[in-house]
Amino acid sequence: MVIQVVENQALVWLGSMYAPLLPVYGLAANIIAFYFKLLLAVWLHSPPKTRYSASRTSDLAYGLMLCKYLAESIIATTNRNECEIEMLL
């Protein structure tokens, strides 16, 4: 989605020297694409059945940070033990 917008904008900027009405076309194309995607999002997507409050979202973030910390500590202790063995030899 973002790549498409960037590509369209680059074409408008580069082609505006050769076709003076190209920025108007680019504006119209961006507006049509925006409202088309907006309508698709509104019609096709429904809200989730279970709502997440801010406290549940922060609990999820804290849980993910805890898992990351545990994984890093396991990796660090494993590497440290291997380094100590190599240093003793």
N, C-alpha and C positions, 0 to 999 in steps of 0.2 A: 504494500500500500504506500509506504513512504517512498520507496524507490520510484513508483509510478509518478508521484507528485514531483519529485526531484527531476525526473526525466522530462516531464511536461514543462516544467519551469525552465530547464536548460534549453529546450527546443524553442520556447517563446523568446528567451533572451537572445539566443543566437540567430534566430530567424527574423527578429523584429527589424533588423537593418535592411533586409531584403523585401519583407512584406509588412508594411506599416499597420495593417489591421490584424496581424497575428496576435498581439497582446489582447485584443478584444475577444478573439477566438479562444485564447488560453484561459481568459477569465470565465467565459461562458462554459468551457469544458470543465474547469475546476468546480464551478458552482453546480453544474448538472451532476458531476461525479459525487460531490459531497452529499447532495440531497438524495441521490439514488442509494448511496451507502447508508445514509441515515434511515431512510425508509426500510431498507432491508434489515437493519439492526433492530428497528422498532417492531417490525412485523414478525420477524423470524425468531427473535430471542425473547425468552420470558424470564422474569426474575426467579432467583433460586427459591426452592420451597422452604429451606431452612435459612433464616436470616442470621447473619453473623454480627454480633455487636462489636464495639471497639475493644472490649476487654477480651473477647474470644480471639480477635485478630491479633492482639498483642501477645496473648498466650501462645498462639501459633508461631509468631516471630521468635518469642523467647525459647520455645521448644526447638525450633530449627537452629537457633544459635547454640543451644546446649548440645545438640547432636553434632554440630560442626566443631565445637570445642572438644568434645569427647573424641571425635575422630582424629583431630589434630594432636591431641595429647597421646593417643595410642600410637600414632605414627612417630611422634617425637620420641617417645620412650623406646620404641622398637629400634629406631635409628641410633639412639644414644647408646643402647646396649651393644649394638654391633660395633660402634666406634670405640667403645671401651675395650672390647675384646681385641680389636685390631691394635689398639694402643698398647695393650699388655704384651702382645706378641712381638 
